[in-house]
Amino acid sequence: SLECRSRTASRTTTPMSEYALSDPPTDGVTAVRFGPTGDSLAVTSWDAALRLYDVASADVVVRLPQPAPLLDVDFVDAGSVLSGATDGGLRLHGLETGV
């Protein structure tokens, strides 16, 4: 499962959590979104790959290399996400098919 460590921010008393993922992005993370059912996590990064994680295991379920670094991602529904990239592209990805 996702490893969660709680800590308190240095300038506030708001608790924060950290999660350890298998196969994390190799460059800066640009977006993190939980799926509509809460059992999946979509992550985009400057490393130009969209990753879908299983929340229970923290394992990558789908890894989709892209032609340009990704700036954002959001779920359209439980089976697809829309990503936005630095090349101006908006791409719809079917998570079952990996396209």
KAFEN-V549170 format. One record per pair of residues at least 6 apart in sequence whose ideal C-beta (glycine too) atoms are under 6 Angstrom apart, sorted by the first residue. I is the first residue (numbers start at 1). J is the second residue. If there is no record, write none. Layout:
# KAFEN-V549170
I,J ; I,J
This chain:
# KAFEN-V549170
1,56 ; 2,19 ; 2,58 ; 3,20 ; 4,17 ; 4,19 ; 5,18 ; 6,15 ; 6,17 ; 7,16 ; 8,15 ; 9,16 ; 21,53 ; 21,58 ; 22,58 ; 22,59 ; 23,60 ; 25,45 ; 25,47 ; 26,47 ; 27,45 ; 27,46 ; 27,47 ; 28,46 ; 29,45 ; 30,44 ; 30,45 ; 30,71 ; 31,44 ; 31,72 ; 31,73 ; 32,43 ; 33,42 ; 33,73 ; 33,74 ; 34,41 ; 35,75 ; 36,75 ; 36,78 ; 37,78 ; 39,55 ; 40,52 ; 41,53 ; 41,55 ; 42,52 ; 42,73 ; 42,81 ; 43,51 ; 44,50 ; 44,70 ; 44,73 ; 46,69 ; 48,66 ; 48,68 ; 48,69 ; 49,63 ; 49,65 ; 50,64 ; 50,83 ; 51,60 ; 51,63 ; 52,61 ; 52,62 ; 52,95 ; 53,60 ; 54,61 ; 62,95 ; 62,98 ; 64,93 ; 66,85 ; 68,85 ; 68,86 ; 68,87 ; 69,86 ; 70,83 ; 70,85 ; 71,84 ; 72,84 ; 73,81 ; 73,83 ; 74,82 ; 75,81 ; 76,82 ; 79,95 ; 79,96 ; 80,94 ; 81,93 ; 82,92 ; 83,91 ; 84,90
